[in-house]
Amino acid sequence: MSLQDEYVESTTPALQSRVQMATLNAAQAISTEDPATDNHQNRTSLAQQVARSPEAFKQPFTSMLCAQGITSQSSDVEINAMVASVWNTMAGIPPAAVGPGHQP
């Protein structure tokens, strides 16, 4: 799929709605994950933000998923899996990883 195709897919309202619901499902699951999970603080912070304002995260998550090959033809299972896969990227680098010697 070309970059133009990925962009066009990311603007599809039906796909955006599906991704929005997948991010809400992930936010609920992440809010109750084990606090020892890597990047937990950033992950739960993003989960709270998504839960409070899902509309604000619909386009950024959809764009990220389409850049990873998700399309409007992807199954709900594929969309949910890709949301889980990109959550850490969207949440940001763990605070302990920032500083001298950190390699992005």
Biopython code that builds the backbone (N, CA, C, O; Angstrom):
import numpy as np
from Bio.PDB.StructureBuilder import StructureBuilder

atoms = [
    (1, "MET", "N", (0.856, -1.177, 0.000)),
    (1, "MET", "CA", (0.000, 0.000, 0.000)),
    (1, "MET", "C", (0.899, 1.237, 0.000)),
    (1, "MET", "O", (1.861, 1.304, 0.765)),
    (2, "SER", "N", (0.596, 2.197, -0.840)),
    (2, "SER", "CA", (1.401, 3.416, -0.930)),
    (2, "SER", "C", (1.102, 4.339, 0.254)),
    (2, "SER", "O", (0.100, 4.176, 0.949)),
    (3, "LEU", "N", (1.974, 5.290, 0.463)),
    (3, "LEU", "CA", (1.743, 6.274, 1.516)),
    (3, "LEU", "C", (0.444, 7.029, 1.279)),
    (3, "LEU", "O", (-0.288, 7.324, 2.224)),
    (4, "GLN", "N", (0.156, 7.342, 0.023)),
    (4, "GLN", "CA", (-1.099, 8.031, -0.295)),
    (4, "GLN", "C", (-2.287, 7.163, 0.076)),
    (4, "GLN", "O", (-3.272, 7.656, 0.626)),
    (5, "ASP", "N", (-2.201, 5.869, -0.223)),
    (5, "ASP", "CA", (-3.281, 4.950, 0.146)),
    (5, "ASP", "C", (-3.450, 4.880, 1.661)),
    (5, "ASP", "O", (-4.572, 4.864, 2.166)),
    (6, "GLU", "N", (-2.332, 4.840, 2.379)),
    (6, "GLU", "CA", (-2.400, 4.812, 3.849)),
    (6, "GLU", "C", (-3.094, 6.066, 4.374)),
    (6, "GLU", "O", (-3.930, 5.996, 5.275)),
    (7, "TYR", "N", (-2.735, 7.217, 3.797)),
    (7, "TYR", "CA", (-3.368, 8.468, 4.223)),
    (7, "TYR", "C", (-4.870, 8.448, 3.952)),
    (7, "TYR", "O", (-5.669, 8.795, 4.823)),
    (8, "VAL", "N", (-5.245, 8.045, 2.752)),
    (8, "VAL", "CA", (-6.668, 8.002, 2.399)),
    (8, "VAL", "C", (-7.423, 7.085, 3.360)),
    (8, "VAL", "O", (-8.509, 7.431, 3.826)),
    (9, "GLU", "N", (-6.853, 5.923, 3.654)),
    (9, "GLU", "CA", (-7.486, 5.003, 4.607)),
    (9, "GLU", "C", (-7.652, 5.674, 5.971)),
    (9, "GLU", "O", (-8.673, 5.493, 6.636)),
    (10, "SER", "N", (-6.651, 6.444, 6.384)),
    (10, "SER", "CA", (-6.708, 7.065, 7.714)),
    (10, "SER", "C", (-7.798, 8.116, 7.833)),
    (10, "SER", "O", (-8.154, 8.512, 8.943)),
    (11, "THR", "N", (-8.331, 8.574, 6.712)),
    (11, "THR", "CA", (-9.403, 9.583, 6.746)),
    (11, "THR", "C", (-10.794, 8.974, 6.580)),
    (11, "THR", "O", (-11.784, 9.703, 6.507)),
    (12, "THR", "N", (-10.874, 7.653, 6.520)),
    (12, "THR", "CA", (-12.150, 6.971, 6.350)),
    (12, "THR", "C", (-12.926, 6.987, 7.674)),
    (12, "THR", "O", (-12.471, 6.401, 8.656)),
    (13, "PRO", "N", (-14.090, 7.650, 7.716)),
    (13, "PRO", "CA", (-14.829, 7.771, 8.974)),
    (13, "PRO", "C", (-15.176, 6.427, 9.634)),
    (13, "PRO", "O", (-15.085, 6.300, 10.855)),
    (14, "ALA", "N", (-15.566, 5.446, 8.850)),
    (14, "ALA", "CA", (-15.929, 4.152, 9.446)),
    (14, "ALA", "C", (-14.725, 3.505, 10.122)),
    (14, "ALA", "O", (-14.858, 2.920, 11.198)),
    (15, "LEU", "N", (-13.550, 3.605, 9.499)),
    (15, "LEU", "CA", (-12.343, 3.049, 10.104)),
    (15, "LEU", "C", (-11.971, 3.843, 11.351)),
    (15, "LEU", "O", (-11.594, 3.258, 12.367)),
    (16, "GLN", "N", (-12.070, 5.142, 11.285)),
    (16, "GLN", "CA", (-11.779, 5.969, 12.457)),
    (16, "GLN", "C", (-12.663, 5.573, 13.642)),
    (16, "GLN", "O", (-12.186, 5.503, 14.775)),
    (17, "SER", "N", (-13.932, 5.317, 13.389)),
    (17, "SER", "CA", (-14.856, 4.914, 14.459)),
    (17, "SER", "C", (-14.446, 3.582, 15.063)),
    (17, "SER", "O", (-14.484, 3.411, 16.282)),
    (18, "ARG", "N", (-14.057, 2.648, 14.225)),
    (18, "ARG", "CA", (-13.619, 1.333, 14.715)),
    (18, "ARG", "C", (-12.348, 1.458, 15.542)),
    (18, "ARG", "O", (-12.220, 0.824, 16.590)),
    (19, "VAL", "N", (-11.418, 2.263, 15.079)),
    (19, "VAL", "CA", (-10.173, 2.474, 15.828)),
    (19, "VAL", "C", (-10.476, 3.160, 17.156)),
    (19, "VAL", "O", (-9.894, 2.810, 18.182)),
    (20, "GLN", "N", (-11.367, 4.118, 17.142)),
    (20, "GLN", "CA", (-11.740, 4.801, 18.395)),
    (20, "GLN", "C", (-12.265, 3.795, 19.416)),
    (20, "GLN", "O", (-11.887, 3.850, 20.587)),
    (21, "MET", "N", (-13.117, 2.893, 18.995)),
    (21, "MET", "CA", (-13.650, 1.893, 19.926)),
    (21, "MET", "C", (-12.553, 0.942, 20.392)),
    (21, "MET", "O", (-12.548, 0.525, 21.550)),
    (22, "ALA", "N", (-11.630, 0.596, 19.507)),
    (22, "ALA", "CA", (-10.513, -0.269, 19.892)),
    (22, "ALA", "C", (-9.622, 0.421, 20.918)),
    (22, "ALA", "O", (-9.128, -0.231, 21.839)),
    (23, "THR", "N", (-9.407, 1.730, 20.776)),
    (23, "THR", "CA", (-8.583, 2.442, 21.756)),
    (23, "THR", "C", (-9.291, 2.513, 23.103)),
    (23, "THR", "O", (-8.641, 2.447, 24.146)),
    (24, "LEU", "N", (-10.606, 2.646, 23.093)),
    (24, "LEU", "CA", (-11.350, 2.644, 24.360)),
    (24, "LEU", "C", (-11.282, 1.283, 25.032)),
    (24, "LEU", "O", (-11.132, 1.198, 26.251)),
    (25, "ASN", "N", (-11.391, 0.221, 24.249)),
    (25, "ASN", "CA", (-11.252, -1.130, 24.813)),
    (25, "ASN", "C", (-9.866, -1.313, 25.413)),
    (25, "ASN", "O", (-9.730, -1.862, 26.507)),
    (26, "ALA", "N", (-8.846, -0.862, 24.712)),
    (26, "ALA", "CA", (-7.475, -0.978, 25.209)),
    (26, "ALA", "C", (-7.281, -0.128, 26.456)),
    (26, "ALA", "O", (-6.623, -0.556, 27.404)),
    (27, "ALA", "N", (-7.845, 1.067, 26.460)),
    (27, "ALA", "CA", (-7.711, 1.951, 27.624)),
    (27, "ALA", "C", (-8.264, 1.282, 28.879)),
    (27, "ALA", "O", (-7.660, 1.371, 29.947)),
    (28, "GLN", "N", (-9.394, 0.624, 28.754)),
    (28, "GLN", "CA", (-9.979, -0.069, 29.908)),
    (28, "GLN", "C", (-9.068, -1.197, 30.378)),
    (28, "GLN", "O", (-8.827, -1.345, 31.576)),
    (29, "ALA", "N", (-8.569, -1.982, 29.451)),
    (29, "ALA", "CA", (-7.695, -3.099, 29.819)),
    (29, "ALA", "C", (-6.396, -2.591, 30.453)),
    (29, "ALA", "O", (-5.928, -3.153, 31.443)),
    (30, "ILE", "N", (-5.828, -1.556, 29.896)),
    (30, "ILE", "CA", (-4.551, -1.028, 30.388)),
    (30, "ILE", "C", (-4.716, -0.380, 31.754)),
    (30, "ILE", "O", (-3.794, -0.406, 32.570)),
    (31, "SER", "N", (-5.874, 0.197, 32.007)),
    (31, "SER", "CA", (-6.085, 0.855, 33.305)),
    (31, "SER", "C", (-6.062, -0.136, 34.462)),
    (31, "SER", "O", (-5.895, 0.262, 35.615)),
    (32, "THR", "N", (-6.228, -1.417, 34.166)),
    (32, "THR", "CA", (-6.213, -2.428, 35.229)),
    (32, "THR", "C", (-5.035, -3.387, 35.110)),
    (32, "THR", "O", (-5.022, -4.431, 35.762)),
    (33, "GLU", "N", (-4.039, -3.044, 34.280)),
    (33, "GLU", "CA", (-2.895, -3.932, 34.122)),
    (33, "GLU", "C", (-1.997, -3.890, 35.361)),
    (33, "GLU", "O", (-2.100, -2.994, 36.198)),
    (34, "ASP", "N", (-1.134, -4.863, 35.448)),
    (34, "ASP", "CA", (-0.180, -4.966, 36.547)),
    (34, "ASP", "C", (0.713, -3.727, 36.572)),
    (34, "ASP", "O", (1.303, -3.372, 35.552)),
    (35, "PRO", "N", (0.819, -3.065, 37.730)),
    (35, "PRO", "CA", (1.673, -1.877, 37.823)),
    (35, "PRO", "C", (3.143, -2.143, 37.491)),
    (35, "PRO", "O", (3.889, -1.198, 37.235)),
    (36, "ALA", "N", (3.570, -3.388, 37.490)),
    (36, "ALA", "CA", (4.952, -3.725, 37.149)),
    (36, "ALA", "C", (5.172, -3.789, 35.634)),
    (36, "ALA", "O", (6.298, -3.995, 35.183)),
    (37, "THR", "N", (4.117, -3.615, 34.857)),
    (37, "THR", "CA", (4.235, -3.634, 33.396)),
    (37, "THR", "C", (5.186, -2.529, 32.938)),
    (37, "THR", "O", (5.104, -1.398, 33.416)),
    (38, "ASP", "N", (6.078, -2.857, 32.019)),
    (38, "ASP", "CA", (6.990, -1.844, 31.471)),
    (38, "ASP", "C", (6.200, -0.647, 30.959)),
    (38, "ASP", "O", (5.166, -0.803, 30.310)),
    (39, "ASN", "N", (6.699, 0.550, 31.259)),
    (39, "ASN", "CA", (6.095, 1.804, 30.791)),
    (39, "ASN", "C", (4.692, 2.028, 31.365)),
    (39, "ASN", "O", (3.889, 2.752, 30.778)),
    (40, "HIS", "N", (4.402, 1.413, 32.502)),
    (40, "HIS", "CA", (3.054, 1.463, 33.096)),
    (40, "HIS", "C", (2.548, 2.894, 33.307)),
    (40, "HIS", "O", (1.398, 3.193, 32.986)),
    (41, "GLN", "N", (3.377, 3.759, 33.834)),
    (41, "GLN", "CA", (2.932, 5.126, 34.123)),
    (41, "GLN", "C", (2.452, 5.833, 32.853)),
    (41, "GLN", "O", (1.374, 6.428, 32.838)),
    (42, "ASN", "N", (3.247, 5.767, 31.806)),
    (42, "ASN", "CA", (2.850, 6.410, 30.545)),
    (42, "ASN", "C", (1.653, 5.708, 29.919)),
    (42, "ASN", "O", (0.767, 6.357, 29.365)),
    (43, "ARG", "N", (1.628, 4.389, 30.008)),
    (43, "ARG", "CA", (0.528, 3.615, 29.423)),
    (43, "ARG", "C", (-0.800, 3.967, 30.088)),
    (43, "ARG", "O", (-1.804, 4.173, 29.407)),
    (44, "THR", "N", (-0.804, 4.034, 31.422)),
    (44, "THR", "CA", (-2.056, 4.345, 32.121)),
    (44, "THR", "C", (-2.439, 5.810, 31.962)),
    (44, "THR", "O", (-3.622, 6.147, 31.936)),
    (45, "SER", "N", (-1.443, 6.676, 31.857)),
    (45, "SER", "CA", (-1.747, 8.089, 31.605)),
    (45, "SER", "C", (-2.469, 8.241, 30.265)),
    (45, "SER", "O", (-3.472, 8.948, 30.169)),
    (46, "LEU", "N", (-1.952, 7.573, 29.235)),
    (46, "LEU", "CA", (-2.613, 7.616, 27.932)),
    (46, "LEU", "C", (-4.001, 6.984, 28.015)),
    (46, "LEU", "O", (-4.948, 7.495, 27.417)),
    (47, "ALA", "N", (-4.129, 5.891, 28.743)),
    (47, "ALA", "CA", (-5.438, 5.237, 28.887)),
    (47, "ALA", "C", (-6.461, 6.191, 29.495)),
    (47, "ALA", "O", (-7.608, 6.240, 29.050)),
    (48, "GLN", "N", (-6.054, 6.943, 30.500)),
    (48, "GLN", "CA", (-6.969, 7.906, 31.128)),
    (48, "GLN", "C", (-7.334, 9.020, 30.161)),
    (48, "GLN", "O", (-8.486, 9.450, 30.109)),
    (49, "GLN", "N", (-6.362, 9.484, 29.400)),
    (49, "GLN", "CA", (-6.638, 10.541, 28.425)),
    (49, "GLN", "C", (-7.603, 10.057, 27.351)),
    (49, "GLN", "O", (-8.533, 10.772, 26.977)),
    (50, "VAL", "N", (-7.385, 8.855, 26.861)),
    (50, "VAL", "CA", (-8.265, 8.282, 25.831)),
    (50, "VAL", "C", (-9.676, 8.109, 26.388)),
    (50, "VAL", "O", (-10.657, 8.411, 25.707)),
    (51, "ALA", "N", (-9.776, 7.626, 27.621)),
    (51, "ALA", "CA", (-11.088, 7.401, 28.226)),
    (51, "ALA", "C", (-11.863, 8.714, 28.385)),
    (51, "ALA", "O", (-13.078, 8.753, 28.195)),
    (52, "ARG", "N", (-11.156, 9.772, 28.731)),
    (52, "ARG", "CA", (-11.820, 11.070, 28.942)),
    (52, "ARG", "C", (-12.124, 11.796, 27.639)),
    (52, "ARG", "O", (-13.069, 12.581, 27.572)),
    (53, "SER", "N", (-11.336, 11.543, 26.611)),
    (53, "SER", "CA", (-11.477, 12.301, 25.373)),
    (53, "SER", "C", (-11.169, 11.437, 24.149)),
    (53, "SER", "O", (-10.207, 11.704, 23.429)),
    (54, "PRO", "N", (-11.978, 10.407, 23.914)),
    (54, "PRO", "CA", (-11.672, 9.483, 22.811)),
    (54, "PRO", "C", (-11.628, 10.157, 21.440)),
    (54, "PRO", "O", (-10.869, 9.739, 20.565)),
    (55, "GLU", "N", (-12.416, 11.169, 21.257)),
    (55, "GLU", "CA", (-12.459, 11.861, 19.965)),
    (55, "GLU", "C", (-11.099, 12.484, 19.629)),
    (55, "GLU", "O", (-10.713, 12.534, 18.461)),
    (56, "ALA", "N", (-10.384, 12.952, 20.631)),
    (56, "ALA", "CA", (-9.084, 13.600, 20.416)),
    (56, "ALA", "C", (-8.017, 12.617, 19.952)),
    (56, "ALA", "O", (-7.024, 13.020, 19.347)),
    (57, "PHE", "N", (-8.215, 11.330, 20.231)),
    (57, "PHE", "CA", (-7.207, 10.328, 19.890)),
    (57, "PHE", "C", (-7.575, 9.489, 18.672)),
    (57, "PHE", "O", (-6.778, 8.678, 18.201)),
    (58, "LYS", "N", (-8.773, 9.690, 18.174)),
    (58, "LYS", "CA", (-9.252, 8.897, 17.036)),
    (58, "LYS", "C", (-8.332, 9.039, 15.820)),
    (58, "LYS", "O", (-7.890, 8.035, 15.263)),
    (59, "GLN", "N", (-8.046, 10.255, 15.411)),
    (59, "GLN", "CA", (-7.224, 10.466, 14.213)),
    (59, "GLN", "C", (-5.771, 10.063, 14.432)),
    (59, "GLN", "O", (-5.206, 9.393, 13.568)),
    (60, "PRO", "N", (-5.138, 10.437, 15.541)),
    (60, "PRO", "CA", (-3.737, 10.012, 15.705)),
    (60, "PRO", "C", (-3.563, 8.489, 15.713)),
    (60, "PRO", "O", (-2.625, 7.970, 15.108)),
    (61, "PHE", "N", (-4.456, 7.777, 16.393)),
    (61, "PHE", "CA", (-4.340, 6.320, 16.407)),
    (61, "PHE", "C", (-4.644, 5.741, 15.025)),
    (61, "PHE", "O", (-3.966, 4.813, 14.584)),
    (62, "THR", "N", (-5.642, 6.270, 14.346)),
    (62, "THR", "CA", (-5.979, 5.755, 13.019)),
    (62, "THR", "C", (-4.809, 5.956, 12.055)),
    (62, "THR", "O", (-4.477, 5.059, 11.281)),
    (63, "SER", "N", (-4.197, 7.115, 12.104)),
    (63, "SER", "CA", (-3.039, 7.369, 11.236)),
    (63, "SER", "C", (-1.914, 6.392, 11.539)),
    (63, "SER", "O", (-1.298, 5.847, 10.623)),
    (64, "MET", "N", (-1.642, 6.166, 12.828)),
    (64, "MET", "CA", (-0.571, 5.245, 13.207)),
    (64, "MET", "C", (-0.894, 3.825, 12.726)),
    (64, "MET", "O", (-0.020, 3.135, 12.201)),
    (65, "LEU", "N", (-2.134, 3.394, 12.903)),
    (65, "LEU", "CA", (-2.510, 2.052, 12.481)),
    (65, "LEU", "C", (-2.427, 1.897, 10.966)),
    (65, "LEU", "O", (-1.958, 0.871, 10.472)),
    (66, "CYS", "N", (-2.876, 2.904, 10.230)),
    (66, "CYS", "CA", (-2.801, 2.822, 8.770)),
    (66, "CYS", "C", (-1.352, 2.803, 8.298)),
    (66, "CYS", "O", (-1.037, 2.158, 7.298)),
    (67, "ALA", "N", (-0.476, 3.496, 9.002)),
    (67, "ALA", "CA", (0.943, 3.459, 8.659)),
    (67, "ALA", "C", (1.536, 2.066, 8.890)),
    (67, "ALA", "O", (2.598, 1.737, 8.362)),
    (68, "GLN", "N", (0.842, 1.263, 9.680)),
    (68, "GLN", "CA", (1.283, -0.103, 9.951)),
    (68, "GLN", "C", (0.531, -1.124, 9.099)),
    (68, "GLN", "O", (0.690, -2.329, 9.295)),
    (69, "GLY", "N", (-0.286, -0.652, 8.157)),
    (69, "GLY", "CA", (-0.946, -1.551, 7.223)),
    (69, "GLY", "C", (-2.414, -1.842, 7.488)),
    (69, "GLY", "O", (-3.037, -2.592, 6.737)),
    (70, "ILE", "N", (-2.978, -1.263, 8.545)),
    (70, "ILE", "CA", (-4.404, -1.467, 8.809)),
    (70, "ILE", "C", (-5.206, -0.705, 7.760)),
    (70, "ILE", "O", (-4.853, 0.415, 7.390)),
    (71, "THR", "N", (-6.285, -1.319, 7.285)),
    (71, "THR", "CA", (-7.180, -0.689, 6.312)),
    (71, "THR", "C", (-8.616, -0.874, 6.778)),
    (71, "THR", "O", (-8.881, -1.533, 7.784)),
    (72, "SER", "N", (-9.526, -0.288, 6.037)),
    (72, "SER", "CA", (-10.944, -0.452, 6.361)),
    (72, "SER", "C", (-11.396, -1.899, 6.164)),
    (72, "SER", "O", (-12.466, -2.288, 6.633)),
    (73, "GLN", "N", (-10.583, -2.688, 5.475)),
    (73, "GLN", "CA", (-10.891, -4.107, 5.275)),
    (73, "GLN", "C", (-10.333, -4.990, 6.397)),
    (73, "GLN", "O", (-10.622, -6.186, 6.439)),
    (74, "SER", "N", (-9.543, -4.416, 7.297)),
    (74, "SER", "CA", (-8.966, -5.184, 8.404)),
    (74, "SER", "C", (-10.071, -5.619, 9.365)),
    (74, "SER", "O", (-11.080, -4.932, 9.528)),
    (75, "SER", "N", (-9.862, -6.756, 9.986)),
    (75, "SER", "CA", (-10.846, -7.265, 10.951)),
    (75, "SER", "C", (-10.726, -6.511, 12.275)),
    (75, "SER", "O", (-9.725, -5.843, 12.533)),
    (76, "ASP", "N", (-11.748, -6.627, 13.098)),
    (76, "ASP", "CA", (-11.703, -6.030, 14.430)),
    (76, "ASP", "C", (-10.550, -6.617, 15.242)),
    (76, "ASP", "O", (-9.896, -5.903, 16.001)),
    (77, "VAL", "N", (-10.305, -7.899, 15.084)),
    (77, "VAL", "CA", (-9.196, -8.552, 15.790)),
    (77, "VAL", "C", (-7.869, -7.911, 15.383)),
    (77, "VAL", "O", (-7.024, -7.639, 16.236)),
    (78, "GLU", "N", (-7.686, -7.671, 14.092)),
    (78, "GLU", "CA", (-6.448, -7.044, 13.608)),
    (78, "GLU", "C", (-6.303, -5.618, 14.134)),
    (78, "GLU", "O", (-5.210, -5.196, 14.513)),
    (79, "ILE", "N", (-7.400, -4.889, 14.155)),
    (79, "ILE", "CA", (-7.365, -3.502, 14.656)),
    (79, "ILE", "C", (-7.032, -3.498, 16.145)),
    (79, "ILE", "O", (-6.177, -2.730, 16.585)),
    (80, "ASN", "N", (-7.700, -4.347, 16.922)),
    (80, "ASN", "CA", (-7.411, -4.417, 18.360)),
    (80, "ASN", "C", (-5.961, -4.791, 18.614)),
    (80, "ASN", "O", (-5.314, -4.215, 19.489)),
    (81, "ALA", "N", (-5.449, -5.745, 17.861)),
    (81, "ALA", "CA", (-4.056, -6.174, 18.036)),
    (81, "ALA", "C", (-3.084, -5.050, 17.698)),
    (81, "ALA", "O", (-2.076, -4.875, 18.384)),
    (82, "MET", "N", (-3.377, -4.291, 16.651)),
    (82, "MET", "CA", (-2.466, -3.217, 16.270)),
    (82, "MET", "C", (-2.533, -2.057, 17.271)),
    (82, "MET", "O", (-1.515, -1.419, 17.537)),
    (83, "VAL", "N", (-3.709, -1.777, 17.824)),
    (83, "VAL", "CA", (-3.793, -0.753, 18.877)),
    (83, "VAL", "C", (-2.896, -1.161, 20.042)),
    (83, "VAL", "O", (-2.140, -0.342, 20.564)),
    (84, "ALA", "N", (-2.980, -2.417, 20.445)),
    (84, "ALA", "CA", (-2.125, -2.909, 21.535)),
    (84, "ALA", "C", (-0.649, -2.789, 21.149)),
    (84, "ALA", "O", (0.189, -2.447, 21.984)),
    (85, "SER", "N", (-0.339, -3.069, 19.900)),
    (85, "SER", "CA", (1.045, -3.039, 19.428)),
    (85, "SER", "C", (1.640, -1.632, 19.435)),
    (85, "SER", "O", (2.826, -1.471, 19.720)),
    (86, "VAL", "N", (0.848, -0.622, 19.128)),
    (86, "VAL", "CA", (1.375, 0.744, 19.047)),
    (86, "VAL", "C", (1.163, 1.554, 20.326)),
    (86, "VAL", "O", (1.576, 2.712, 20.393)),
    (87, "TRP", "N", (0.530, 0.969, 21.338)),
    (87, "TRP", "CA", (0.185, 1.740, 22.545)),
    (87, "TRP", "C", (1.418, 2.378, 23.180)),
    (87, "TRP", "O", (1.376, 3.555, 23.541)),
    (88, "ASN", "N", (2.508, 1.635, 23.324)),
    (88, "ASN", "CA", (3.704, 2.212, 23.942)),
    (88, "ASN", "C", (4.270, 3.361, 23.123)),
    (88, "ASN", "O", (4.741, 4.348, 23.686)),
    (89, "THR", "N", (4.229, 3.245, 21.819)),
    (89, "THR", "CA", (4.693, 4.338, 20.967)),
    (89, "THR", "C", (3.846, 5.573, 21.201)),
    (89, "THR", "O", (4.376, 6.677, 21.331)),
    (90, "MET", "N", (2.544, 5.399, 21.254)),
    (90, "MET", "CA", (1.645, 6.524, 21.461)),
    (90, "MET", "C", (1.770, 7.093, 22.878)),
    (90, "MET", "O", (1.569, 8.289, 23.088)),
    (91, "ALA", "N", (2.101, 6.238, 23.843)),
    (91, "ALA", "CA", (2.203, 6.672, 25.241)),
    (91, "ALA", "C", (3.498, 7.413, 25.529)),
    (91, "ALA", "O", (3.553, 8.243, 26.436)),
    (92, "GLY", "N", (4.537, 7.118, 24.764)),
    (92, "GLY", "CA", (5.819, 7.780, 24.985)),
    (92, "GLY", "C", (6.814, 6.896, 25.708)),
    (92, "GLY", "O", (6.490, 5.811, 26.190)),
    (93, "ILE", "N", (8.028, 7.397, 25.767)),
    (93, "ILE", "CA", (9.144, 6.674, 26.370)),
    (93, "ILE", "C", (8.999, 6.682, 27.887)),
    (93, "ILE", "O", (8.624, 7.701, 28.467)),
    (94, "PRO", "N", (9.292, 5.559, 28.533)),
    (94, "PRO", "CA", (9.242, 5.531, 29.996)),
    (94, "PRO", "C", (10.173, 6.590, 30.582)),
    (94, "PRO", "O", (11.267, 6.799, 30.057)),
    (95, "PRO", "N", (9.761, 7.265, 31.665)),
    (95, "PRO", "CA", (10.594, 8.322, 32.249)),
    (95, "PRO", "C", (12.023, 7.873, 32.554)),
    (95, "PRO", "O", (12.957, 8.655, 32.374)),
    (96, "ALA", "N", (12.215, 6.641, 33.009)),
    (96, "ALA", "CA", (13.552, 6.154, 33.353)),
    (96, "ALA", "C", (14.442, 6.012, 32.127)),
    (96, "ALA", "O", (15.665, 5.951, 32.255)),
    (97, "ALA", "N", (13.847, 5.959, 30.942)),
    (97, "ALA", "CA", (14.627, 5.766, 29.716)),
    (97, "ALA", "C", (15.124, 7.093, 29.138)),
    (97, "ALA", "O", (15.905, 7.096, 28.186)),
    (98, "VAL", "N", (14.685, 8.205, 29.696)),
    (98, "VAL", "CA", (15.076, 9.504, 29.184)),
    (98, "VAL", "C", (16.288, 9.989, 29.958)),
    (98, "VAL", "O", (16.327, 9.894, 31.185)),
    (99, "GLY", "N", (17.253, 10.495, 29.262)),
    (99, "GLY", "CA", (18.418, 11.037, 29.940)),
    (99, "GLY", "C", (19.706, 10.598, 29.269)),
    (99, "GLY", "O", (19.698, 10.049, 28.168)),
    (100, "PRO", "N", (20.821, 10.852, 29.959)),
    (100, "PRO", "CA", (22.120, 10.503, 29.368)),
    (100, "PRO", "C", (22.193, 9.037, 28.995)),
    (100, "PRO", "O", (21.759, 8.164, 29.746)),
    (101, "GLY", "N", (22.738, 8.786, 27.845)),
    (101, "GLY", "CA", (22.931, 7.412, 27.409)),
    (101, "GLY", "C", (21.712, 6.775, 26.770)),
    (101, "GLY", "O", (21.797, 5.651, 26.276)),
    (102, "HIS", "N", (20.576, 7.466, 26.766)),
    (102, "HIS", "CA", (19.356, 6.892, 26.152)),
    (102, "HIS", "C", (19.512, 6.876, 24.647)),
    (102, "HIS", "O", (19.890, 7.875, 24.034)),
    (103, "GLN", "N", (19.219, 5.735, 24.065)),
    (103, "GLN", "CA", (19.244, 5.596, 22.617)),
    (103, "GLN", "C", (17.821, 5.463, 22.115)),
    (103, "GLN", "O", (17.141, 4.500, 22.467)),
    (104, "PRO", "N", (17.345, 6.401, 21.299)),
    (104, "PRO", "CA", (15.969, 6.319, 20.788)),
    (104, "PRO", "C", (15.772, 5.137, 19.871)),
    (104, "PRO", "O", (14.672, 4.929, 19.359)),
]
sb = StructureBuilder()
sb.init_structure("model")
sb.init_model(0)
sb.init_chain("A")
sb.init_seg("    ")
for serial, (resi, resn, name, xyz) in enumerate(atoms, 1):
    if name == "N":
        sb.init_residue(resn, " ", resi, " ")
    sb.init_atom(name, np.array(xyz, "f"), 0.0, 1.0, " ", f" {name:<3s}", serial, name[0])
structure = sb.get_structure()
